[in-house]
Amino acid sequence: MANREQWSILVTKGDFEPWYFLDGWEEQIIEQKRFDDEQEALTQYKALVEAYRQRFTHFQTKGPAIACFWNDGEEVYCEACDEFLQVYYGILLFNGGKLFEGDLDRAEL
């Protein structure tokens, strides 16, 4: 059973936006960081989002806990659909195994 206070940041890379949570979305996780401290998790999430904003030309969020990034032209070929698909990177913030729904401004920077 997961610690209710456990915080985690997941970084994903895939051919669909990270907020869709399609079957097998967990296979797109390329990095995971765990924290016991809320302030550390919130601060690290905000810092990672800012670092990615510097690397990518497009940025979109869904709520306080999901950020999506992409660059035009970074695509992968989908054999099943016989076309090229955009590559998206996601940064997701979880608390106790659920998406964070609080206020990111609580993070002291």
LINWOWO-V105808 format. One record per residue. OMEGA is omega in degrees with one decimal (999 if undefined). Layout:
omega: {OMEGA & OMEGA}
//
This chain:
omega: {-177.4 & 174.5 & -176.8 & -179.5 & -179.1 & 177.3 & 175.2 & 174.1 & 177.3 & 173.2 & -178.5 & 174.5 & -178.2 & -176.2 & 171.0 & -177.6 & -171.5 & -177.6 & -179.1 & 178.3 & 177.3 & 178.1 & 179.0 & -178.3 & -178.9 & 179.2 & -179.9 & 179.0 & 178.9 & 179.0 & 177.2 & 177.6 & -179.6 & -178.2 & 171.5 & -175.0 & -178.8 & -178.3 & 179.3 & -179.9 & -179.1 & 179.7 & 179.7 & 177.8 & -179.1 & 179.1 & 179.5 & 176.9 & -179.9 & 178.1 & 178.7 & 178.3 & 178.2 & -175.0 & -172.6 & -178.5 & -179.3 & -175.3 & 176.6 & 177.6 & 170.1 & -177.1 & -176.1 & -167.5 & 179.9 & 175.0 & -177.7 & -176.7 & 174.1 & 174.2 & 175.3 & 176.8 & 175.4 & -172.8 & 172.6 & 179.4 & 177.6 & 179.8 & -177.6 & -178.9 & 175.0 & 176.8 & 176.5 & -179.5 & 178.0 & 174.0 & 179.2 & 173.6 & 179.9 & 171.6 & -174.9 & -179.9 & 179.9 & 172.1 & -180.0 & 177.9 & 179.5 & 176.5 & 177.7 & -179.0 & -176.2 & -175.2 & 178.8 & -179.0 & 175.2 & -179.2 & 177.6 & -179.8 & 999}
//
